[in-house]
Amino acid sequence: MSKQEIKNFIDNSRVNEPATVEEFKDAVKSAYKDRTRQVYFIWKKLKELYPEVDANRVIREASWDFGIFQGEQIAAKYGAENIGPKEALLGQTSRGGLLVFEQEILELDDDKAVKMFNCCPHVEALTELGLSKAEIKMFCRDMLGHCDYAICHPFPNVEIDFPTTIADGEGKGCAMTITRKK
């Protein structure tokens, strides 16, 4: 490629221009879907090359470790002992997440916080890969979802639960529910 071709390519990519909200949403969603696909292919390859290894456990524990890492970032910001349901929920809420997961904050106080995820790029990616509804539920509930539980693990004052998820296949959103420990 000549220097002019490179310049034309960069100019046409619009990398130096602000992204629209829709372009930003699409880029973040694509990144989430790629992460899910990568984890899926790692899981699948573990099962193929090392059938004696519990591939589900490897992904579950890696998801947990990733969540702990994220939770520690939030704890460093607020101080773990100062985190209640409100801080735990807001600490893991971003512009990208609000847009891509079509999140709604339904409740936000000192004793309970609820955030509804109305869209899930993880479920979309797994569906595109051809997984069945039962496999998607297993992948979410038994492996990927452990990240979310681990995020709140460093906070001694809260508990997290997902009474419903999109992956359950029941037409309901993911209801991230964080409550103050009694």
Stockholm file with secondary structure:
# STOCKHOLM 1.0

chainA/1-182         MSKQEIKNFIDNSRVNEPATVEEFKDAVKSAYKDRTRQVYFIWKKLKELYPEVDANRVIREASWDFGIFQGEQIAAKYGAENIGPKEALLGQTSRGGLLVFEQEILELDDDKAVKMFNCCPHVEALTELGLSKAEIKMFCRDMLGHCDYAICHPFPNVEIDFPTTIADGEGKGCAMTITRKK
#=GR chainA/1-182 SS CCHHHHHHHHHHHTTTSCCCHHHHHHHHHHHHHHHHHHHHHHHHHHHHHCTTSCHHHHHHHHHHHHHHHHHHHHHHHHCGGGCCHHHHHHHTCCHHHHHHTTEEEEEESSSEEEEEECCCHHHHHHHHTTCCHHHHHHIIIIIITHHHHHHHTTCTTEEEECSCCGGGTSSCCEEEEEEECC
#=GC SS_cons         CCHHHHHHHHHHHTTTSCCCHHHHHHHHHHHHHHHHHHHHHHHHHHHHHCTTSCHHHHHHHHHHHHHHHHHHHHHHHHCGGGCCHHHHHHHTCCHHHHHHTTEEEEEESSSEEEEEECCCHHHHHHHHTTCCHHHHHHIIIIIITHHHHHHHTTCTTEEEECSCCGGGTSSCCEEEEEEECC
//
